[in-house]
Amino acid sequence: MTTSCSCKTWLKYAALGVATLAVIGAMIGYDRGFREYPQPDWVTATPEMRFKYGSIGAEHDAGIPYWIFYVLPRVFPEKFREDGKVVPGGYAALGVAWEMGQELPVGFTKKTIGFPRVANNCAVCHTTSYRATPDSNPVFVVGGAGHTTNVQAFFRLLIDCAKDPRFNADILMAEINRVTHLDWIDKLLYRFLVIPITKKRLLEREAQFAWLYRPDFPEWGRGRDDAMNLTKYFMIKAPMDDTFGPTDMPSLWNLKKYVWDKGHRMNYAGDSHDAYSVIMDSALGVLGAPPADKADFLAQVKWLKDYLSELPPPKYPFSINAAKAAAGKPLFNTHCAGCHASDKTGTPLPLAAVGTDRGRLDSWNKGAAIKANQVVKEMGLERKGLVEADLIGYIAPFLDGIWLKAPYLHNGSVPTLRDLLEPAARRPKVFWRGYDVYDQAKAGFVSDGAEARRVGTRLDVATKGGGNQGHEFGTTLPAADKEALVEYLKTL
């Protein structure tokens, strides 16, 4: 009897001990793997800082564990490539905007969900960098076009690192241990869960991004992406085709100028109804999955829309020849205002009227829009969405802050405003994108010379999707009138 009672008591205590260990293990697992912590207060101290570094929720499914992200340049320096050549400097070599004293580049967010993770927000593609001279510090303008950032190189980098046999727990942990001290729980998690799972998820992206590796397609280069193909292959998982429509990263300031009731459309080809839809769809692309917290996601989208609606365009920061600008105003009214300061502004113009490269139009269609809208609706998200119609041409853009939107045309095939006023046959055939020293005479960025060639990516306008033809308005003006018109455009 006594033995039986002792046995039952022992079993009871053993069961209690096992249950206690299970509870403790579950608590540790939740804390180190899933517990979400708010970002530090400095991130949300101002709207500008929030735009640059605030999380939009991408860390859940698209985040890279911070310490893996940290050591990738140390383990795989040869993977940091542009135009087929290795570029020293780690992530900075990919042209990201990086403010002095900041731990991560602009548009890279850090948030702890169990463990610190790095992801992106809208600022990675929508922050402009410019310098007055090669010796100047860069000025960063939020909401501008990220003309220096090589998004394609970053996509490829993560996949290429994961494909390398060195992407394993032994090598990565050895490098992580050289730069930080993880406690024994985090060491176990990184070795047996975090590193293997990260590798698996990055390798899964290879099939989704197979079109980025096509040898018959030119490089996007700095400051461009193939946005609608990205939506087509990534969101609706359409079969790969031969379309290629690279476009410049757009500026996002002063979005309140777009008015639905006036027939305004968003994106270069007018394929989206309104700013809220564009922001939501772009954020979903950054997340790479349905939002983990729908209410928080919608709050982030609304905040972004409200912030960018009121964000003013940047004023031209250099000297302006007032007399020359005054002479340029009537030239603008005669040659430009009919499209860029009229009821046509913000609405699609037929391609035949402008004559620019049609690659962007061919990369999207009504069927793709219907499918994409359905995908978003199935996520339980409501917006006006993508226009369910075939595209006719490109939007006549607003010109607020036009001085900082270089290179020009929807595909960024003309380096400066002065070059745009030349017939297509006399525009640069080859130039280098992504150098941020500003050309005050021509209104654009310096696009040739030793330093531009070293830093930038080469664009040949004869390549697929890169044509610089069309928009030959004002090209017959005398040289002095062209210079006056450029001077006036700086004031917008």
N, C-alpha and C positions, 0 to 999 in steps of 0.2 A: 504494500500500500504506500509506504513512504517512498519507495523507489519510483513508483508510478507518478506520485505527486511531484517528486523532484524533476522527473523527466518532462512533465507537462509545464512545470515552472520554467525549466531551461528552454523549452521550445517557445514559450510565451516571450521570454526575454530575447531569445534569438530573433524571433519574428519582429519584435519591437525594434531591435537593433538594425535589422535589415531595412525595415520601413523608415527608420530615422536616417540611415545612410542614403536611402533612395530619395528622401525628401531633400537632404542636404545636397546630394548630387544634382537633383532637379533644379534647386535654387542656384547652385553654382553654374549649371548649364544655361539657365535662363539669363543670369547676370552677365556671364561672359560671352554668350552667343546671341542674345535677342533683346536685352534691356536697352531701351532707347533713351539717350540723354540729350537734353537741349544743347545747342551750340553755345559757346561763350557769349557773354553780353556784347562784346565789342563787334560781333558780326552784325547785330541788329541795331547798333548804336545810331546809325544814320541810314536813310533809304539807299544811298549810294553804296555803302558797305554791304548792306543786305543783298543788293543786286549783284555785287561782285563775288560775295563769298557765302551767301545764304543757301541753305539746302532747300531743294524742291522735292526731296524724297527719293532721289535716284540712288542713294546709298544702299537701299534695300536689295534691289535686283541687279543694278549696274555698277555698284560700288566695288572698288578694289581695296583689299585690306591695306591699311596705311603702310605697314612695314614692308610688305611686298612691293608696293608702289615706290617706296623710298629706295630700295636696293636694286631695282631693275636697271638703272643706269650704271651701277657698279658691276653687276653680273653680266649684262648684255650691252656693253657700250657700242658694239658693232651693229646693233639693231636700230640705232637712232640714225635713220637715213632719210635723205631728200634727193629727188632726182637721181636715184640710184647710187648716191655717194654717201659715205658715213659722215655725219656732222657732229663734231665734238660739242659738249656743253650740256648733255642730258636733256631734260624736258625744255629748257630754255632754247635749245637748238631748233626746236620745232616751231619757234616763232610766237609762243604764248606770251601774252602780256604779263609781266612779273614786276610788281611794285617792290621797291627797295624795303627791306625789313620784313617782308611777308614770307611766311613758311611755304605757301603754295602759290602758283600762278593765279591770276584773275580768272574766275570761272571754274576753279577747282574748289570743291567744298570738302570739308572734313567734319565728320559726325561719328559719334560713338553709338553703334548699335551692337551691344555686346563687346565689340572691340572697335577701335578706330578704323573708319573706312573713308576712302576718297572717291568722289564722284564729280559730276559736272553740273553746272546750271547754265542759264542762257548767256551769261556774260562771256563764256569762253569763245563764242562766235560773234558777240556783239559788244566788243570793247575796242576802240581804235587807239592806236599809238602813233604819235607824231613827234618829230624833233625839228628844231629850227636849223641846227647844224650837226655835223657828225660828232662834235664834242659835247652836245647838249644832252641833258637828261631827258628821257621820254616824258611826254604828257599823255595821260590816259583819259579818254573820253568815253564814259559809259553810254550804252545805247547806240554806239557807232558801229561801223562795219569792222569786223576783226580781220583786217586785210593782211596781217602778218602771220596768222595762225594756220598751220598745215594740219587740218583735221584728218585728211586721208592718211597721212603719215602716222598720226596717233592711233587711228583705228588699226592699221597694219602692225604697228609696234607691239601692241598688247597680244595680238594673235601670234605674231612671229616669236615672241618670247615664250608663250605657252607651248608652242610646237617644238621648242628646243629641248633636247634631253637634259640640259642643265637646270631646267625648271623643275626641280625636285626638292624634297624637304631637306636633304643633307646639305646641298649647296646653298639654298636660300637661307636656311637657319644659320649656317656658318656665317653668312654675311650679315644677317640681322643681329646676331650675337656680337658682331664687331662694333655695331653702332648704337645698341641699346641693351638694356637688361630687362628681359621679360621674366615674370615669376614662373614657377614650375607649371602652374595651370595653363597660362598662356602659351608656354613652350609646347606643352602637350597638344593643346588645341591647334596651334599653328602647324605642328609637325604632322598630326594625324587627321586633321579635318580641314583647317583653313587653306593650307597650300594645295592639297589634292582637289578640293572642291573648286577653288579658284582656277586651277589649271583646267578642270573639266568644263567649267562654264565659259572660259575664254576659247577653248577649242570648239565649243558649240557655235561660237560666233563665226567660225571660218566659213561654214556653209552659207550663212546669212550674208556674209560680206564677200562672197566669191567674186562678184563683179568688180570689186576694187583691185583685183589682181590681174584683170584682163590685159594681156600685152598689146592688144589692138586698140586700147583706149589710152589717150594721153593722161598724164598726171593732172589732178585737179590743180595742184600748186597752192601756194599760200593764198589764203583769203577767199577760196572758192569751195563749193561743194556741189554735188549732183543731187539736189534736195528732193526732187520728186521721185527719182529712182530710189533714193534712200527710203522714202515712204512706201514706194511700190513693192520693194523687195523685203523690207524690214517689217512693215505693218501688215500688209495684206498678203505677203508671201507669194507674189506673182512670179511666174516663171521668167527667167532671164531672157531679155531680148537685146537687140543691137542699138537701142536708143542711148544717147548720151547728151545730157543737158546741163553742163556746169554753169553755175551762176555765182556772182559775187555775194558775199555775206551782206545782207541789207542793214541799213541803219534802222533804229527803232524809236527814235525820239519823236515827240509831238504826235502820238498816234491819234489824238482826238481830231486831227484834221481829216481823217477818213470818216465819211458820213454815209451810212448805208442808204438813207433815203435819197441821196444824190446819185446813186448808182456806183459809188466807189467800191472797188474790190481790192483785195490784198494779195500779196506775193507778186512776183514779176509778171506772171501771165494772167493775173486776175482769177486764179483758181480757188480762192478762198473768200468767203463772204465778209468777214470782219476781223478786227484785231483779237477779240476774245478767242475766236476759233483758231487763228494762227498761233497764238500763244499756247493754247491747250495742246494742239497737235505737235508743236515743237517740243513742249515739255514732255509729252508722251514719248517722243522720239529719244529724248535724253534718258528717260526712265527705262526704256526698252521693255516695258511690261505694264500691265494695268497697275494703277497706283495702289500701294499697300494700305494707305489710309485715304479714302476718297474725299472725306470732308476736308482734311488738311490739304490735299492736292488742289481742290477747288478754291480753297482760301488763298493758296499760293498763286494760282492763275489770276484770280481777281486782283490780288495785290499787284502783280506784275502789270496787268492791264491798266489799273489806276495810276501806277507810278509812271509807266511809259507814256500814258496819255498826256500827262502834264510835264514830262521832261522836255525842257526847251532845247532847240537845236543850238549847237555851239557857235559862238561868234568867231569870225575870222580873227586870229590873234596877232597877225602881222600888220604892217602899215598898208594903207590903201590910198592910191592916188585919187583924191576926191574928184578932181576935174575929169580925169579919164573915166572914172566910174559913172559920173553924170552923163558923159557922152555915150556911155554904153547902155544906159537905161532905154532910150528910144530904140536902139538897135534890138534890145531884148523884146520890147513891145512889138516890134515888127516881125522878128524872125523866130521868137521862142514862145511868147506868151499865148499864142493860139492853142498850144498843147499844154504848156506848163503853168499857165495862170488863167485858166478858163474852166468852163463846165466839162471840158474833156479831161482835165487833170484828175488822176486817180481812177480813170476808167480805161478799159482795154481799147487799143487802137488796132485795126486790121494790120496784119503783118505786111501786106503789100504797101501800106502807107508809110511804113518806117524802113522796111527792107533789111532788118538785122538778122543775125544767125537764127535759124529756126530750131536748132537742136533742143532747146528747153521746151518748146511747144510739143515736139514729137515724143517727149519722155512721159507725157501724161495725157489722160483721156477721160471721157465721161464714165466709162465702165470702172476705171480705177477709183474715181471719186465716189461712186456708189458703194463700192466694196469698202473703201476706207471709212466712209460715214457709218456703215453698218458695224464695222469692227468697234468704233468708238461708242456707238449706241449700245452694243452688247456689254460694254464695260459699265453701263449705267451712267454715262456722261452725256449731258445735253449741251449742244451748241449749234449755231447755224451751219457750221461745217464747210466742207468743200463744195464748190459749185458743180452740180451734176449736169454738166454740159461740155461739149467739145470746145477747145480753146481757139480763139480767132487771132490772137496777137499778143502784144505786150502792153502793160500799163504805161500811160503817160505819167511819169513820176512827178511828185512834188519836189521842188528844188530847195527846200529849207535845209541849210547846212550843206549845200552841194559841194562846197570847197573841200569837205572832208570825206567825200564819198568815192574818191578815186580807188582803183581804176574805173573807167566808165563803160557804158552800155551794160545790159543785163549780165553779160558773161565776163565783164571786166577785161575786154580786149583792147581798150584804148587807154593809155596811161594817164593822160592829163586832159583838162578842159581845152587847152590850146590845141592839142592834137586832134580833139574831137571836131574842131572847126576846120580841119583839113579834109579834102576828099579822101575816101577810103584808100585810094591808090597811093596817097602820100603819108598815110599814118604809119607808125612804126610796125614793121612786120614781125620783129622779135624784140621782146623786152623782158625785164626781170621784175617779178611781183614780190611784194612783201618787205621791201626796204622802207623804213619809216622816216627818212629825212625828207622834209617837205620842199617842193620846188615852187617857190613863191612867184616866179615869173610865169610859169605855165599852169599853175594851180593843179597840183597832183603830187605824186611822190616821185622822187628821183628813181628812174627805172633803168639806168645804164651806168657804166663805169665800174671800176674795180670792186668797190665796196658793195654796190647793188648786186653785182654778179656773185660775189662771195656769199651774201646774206640771202638774196632772193631766190625764187624759182623761175625758171625760164618758161616764157609763154611764146609759142610760135602760132601766129594767127591762122596758119594754114592747117593746123591740126583740127581734128573732129570737135565740133562744138565751140571752137575758138575764133570763128570768123569775126572780123572787125568791119564788115561792110554795113552799108545803110546809114541812116540818120545823117544825111548830108545836108542838113539845114544850116544856113549861114556860111557854108564853105566857099561861096563865091565872093564874100566880102573882101575888101582890101585889108592888108595886114594890120594897118593901124586901127581899123574898125574891129577886127578880131581881138586885138589886145584890149580895146576899150570894153568890149563885151565881156571878156574874161574878168576884167577889173570889176565890172558891175556884178557879175555872178558871185564874186567873193562877198558881197554885202548881203546876200540872201540867207 
